[in-house]
Amino acid sequence: MTATFHSLRDHLLISMPHLNDLHFSQTVTYICDHSEYGAMGIVINRPVGITLADLCDHLDILCPSISDQQQPVFFGGPVKPERGYVLHRAEDPKEWPDSYFITDDICLTTSVDIIELAGSGQLHSDYLVALGCAGWGPGQLEQEMVDNSWLSCPANSDILFRIPAEDRLRAAASILGVNLDLLSAQAGHA
């Protein structure tokens, strides 16, 4: 009997306490795409210590928007760390023709013009800027789920965009009714 594939697209991956991986320990990752060909996501709770103003300065982009200048930039994952990814709300796909729509109102954009819009204060929606992404080959994420490396839950836009980064892991776990402090850091099976 073959197992039925279940996509985790638009879900959050919550790292288990025993996940001892430099890139993913104590992280929550938003899954942007997941199919039988693999998965791609953005870590949403690990700021890299630079702001949107710093990134704009590095790219020679003006960042006059005072309110957006201090927006943190996140470590999105170890794949293509030189590339920028912006998760953002968007209501009209025609307005964002080069963006990948994950849901009806959340999309992923990698073009530099979205950084220009954010820096100028013209991105009038919730957004998160990340450098790099997380990627899994065919069957890899499914095996990591079987190995109990991750918990998953449906995504929540408050966790993605509004809750402070340092609180996102616990907030995601609380959706499942899980207190991460009560879970063992030891991996094992009963």
C-alpha positions as CSV (number, residue, x, y, z in Angstrom):
1,M,0.0,0.0,0.0
2,T,1.4,3.4,-1.0
3,A,1.2,6.3,1.4
4,T,-0.9,9.3,0.2
5,F,1.2,12.5,-0.2
6,H,0.2,15.3,2.1
7,S,1.6,18.8,1.2
8,L,2.8,21.0,4.0
9,R,2.5,24.1,1.8
10,D,1.3,27.1,3.9
11,H,2.3,25.3,7.1
12,L,4.8,26.1,9.8
13,L,7.6,23.6,10.7
14,I,8.5,23.7,14.3
15,S,11.9,22.3,15.2
16,M,11.9,19.7,17.9
17,P,14.1,20.3,20.9
18,H,16.4,17.4,20.0
19,L,17.0,18.8,16.4
20,N,20.8,19.4,16.7
21,D,21.4,21.2,13.4
22,L,23.3,24.4,13.1
23,H,20.8,25.9,10.6
24,F,17.5,24.7,12.1
25,S,17.8,24.2,15.8
26,Q,15.2,26.3,17.6
27,T,13.5,27.5,14.4
28,V,10.1,27.9,12.9
29,T,10.0,27.6,9.1
30,Y,7.2,28.7,6.7
31,I,6.7,26.2,3.9
32,C,6.3,28.0,0.6
33,D,6.1,25.0,-1.6
34,H,5.9,21.2,-1.0
35,S,5.3,18.5,-3.6
36,E,6.6,15.0,-4.4
37,Y,9.6,16.9,-6.0
38,G,10.7,18.4,-2.7
39,A,10.0,21.4,-0.4
40,M,11.1,25.0,0.0
41,G,10.6,27.3,3.0
42,I,11.8,30.4,4.8
43,V,13.0,30.4,8.4
44,I,11.0,33.2,10.1
45,N,12.4,33.5,13.6
46,R,16.1,34.1,13.1
47,P,17.2,37.7,12.5
48,V,20.6,38.0,11.0
49,G,21.5,41.2,12.8
50,I,21.0,43.7,9.9
51,T,18.0,45.9,9.1
52,L,16.2,46.7,5.8
53,A,18.2,50.0,5.9
54,D,21.5,48.0,6.0
55,L,20.4,45.8,3.1
56,C,19.3,48.8,1.0
57,D,22.6,50.5,1.7
58,H,24.4,47.3,0.6
59,L,22.3,47.2,-2.6
60,D,22.7,51.0,-3.3
61,I,18.9,51.5,-2.8
62,L,17.5,54.5,-1.1
63,C,15.6,53.7,2.1
64,P,13.9,56.9,3.1
65,S,11.0,55.3,5.0
66,I,11.7,55.8,8.7
67,S,9.1,53.2,9.7
68,D,10.7,50.5,7.5
69,Q,14.3,51.2,8.1
70,Q,14.5,49.1,11.3
71,Q,12.7,46.2,9.8
72,P,14.9,43.1,10.6
73,V,16.3,40.9,7.9
74,F,16.1,37.2,8.6
75,F,18.2,34.1,7.9
76,G,15.8,32.3,5.6
77,G,17.9,29.1,5.4
78,P,21.3,27.8,4.1
79,V,20.3,27.6,0.4
80,K,21.4,30.5,-1.7
81,P,22.2,32.8,1.2
82,E,23.2,35.6,-1.2
83,R,19.6,35.8,-2.5
84,G,16.8,37.8,-1.0
85,Y,13.3,36.5,-0.5
86,V,10.4,38.6,0.6
87,L,7.3,36.9,2.0
88,H,4.4,39.4,1.8
89,R,0.7,39.9,1.6
90,A,-0.7,40.6,-1.8
91,E,-4.4,40.7,-2.8
92,D,-4.1,41.0,-6.5
93,P,-2.0,38.6,-8.5
94,K,-2.0,41.0,-11.5
95,E,-0.1,43.5,-9.3
96,W,2.6,40.9,-8.6
97,P,3.0,38.9,-11.9
98,D,6.5,37.7,-11.1
99,S,5.7,36.6,-7.6
100,Y,4.9,33.0,-6.5
101,F,1.5,33.0,-4.7
102,I,1.5,30.5,-1.8
103,T,-2.1,31.3,-0.8
104,D,-4.7,33.7,-2.1
105,D,-3.0,36.5,-0.2
106,I,0.5,35.5,0.7
107,C,3.3,35.4,-1.9
108,L,7.0,35.1,-2.3
109,T,8.9,37.7,-4.4
110,T,12.6,37.6,-5.2
111,S,13.0,40.7,-7.4
112,V,15.0,43.6,-6.1
113,D,12.1,46.0,-6.9
114,I,10.2,44.7,-3.8
115,I,13.1,45.8,-1.6
116,E,12.9,49.2,-3.3
117,L,9.2,49.4,-2.5
118,A,9.8,48.4,1.1
119,G,12.7,50.8,1.6
120,S,10.6,53.7,0.2
121,G,7.6,52.8,2.4
122,Q,5.4,51.9,-0.6
123,L,5.0,48.2,0.3
124,H,1.6,48.7,2.0
125,S,1.3,45.2,3.4
126,D,2.8,42.9,5.9
127,Y,6.2,41.6,4.8
128,L,9.3,39.7,5.9
129,V,12.7,40.0,4.2
130,A,15.0,36.9,4.4
131,L,18.4,36.0,3.0
132,G,18.5,32.4,1.8
133,C,15.9,29.7,2.0
134,A,15.5,26.2,3.2
135,G,15.2,23.3,0.8
136,W,14.5,19.6,0.9
137,G,14.9,17.0,-1.9
138,P,12.2,14.5,-2.9
139,G,11.1,12.6,0.2
140,Q,13.6,14.3,2.5
141,L,11.1,16.4,4.5
142,E,8.8,13.5,4.8
143,Q,11.6,11.4,6.2
144,E,12.5,14.1,8.7
145,M,8.9,14.2,9.8
146,V,8.9,10.4,10.3
147,D,12.2,10.9,12.3
148,N,10.4,13.3,14.6
149,S,12.6,16.3,13.7
150,W,9.7,18.6,13.2
151,L,6.2,19.3,14.3
152,S,3.9,21.0,11.7
153,C,0.8,23.2,12.0
154,P,-1.2,25.4,9.6
155,A,0.4,28.8,9.1
156,N,-0.9,31.9,10.9
157,S,-0.3,35.4,9.5
158,D,0.1,36.8,13.0
159,I,3.1,34.5,13.6
160,L,4.5,35.2,10.1
161,F,4.3,39.0,10.3
162,R,3.3,40.4,13.6
163,I,4.6,38.4,16.6
164,P,8.1,39.4,17.6
165,A,10.7,37.0,16.1
166,E,11.8,35.7,19.5
167,D,8.3,34.6,20.3
168,R,7.4,32.9,17.0
169,L,8.6,29.4,17.9
170,R,6.6,29.2,21.1
171,A,3.6,30.8,19.4
172,A,3.6,28.2,16.6
173,A,3.9,25.3,19.1
174,S,1.0,26.8,21.1
175,I,-1.2,26.4,18.1
176,L,-0.8,22.6,18.6
177,G,-1.2,23.0,22.4
178,V,2.5,22.0,22.8
179,N,4.8,23.5,25.5
180,L,8.3,23.0,24.0
181,D,9.8,23.3,27.5
182,L,8.1,20.0,28.5
183,L,9.5,18.1,25.5
184,S,12.6,16.0,25.9
185,A,15.7,17.1,24.1
186,Q,16.5,13.4,23.6
187,A,15.3,11.7,20.4
188,G,13.8,8.3,20.6
189,H,10.8,6.1,19.8
190,A,8.5,4.3,22.2
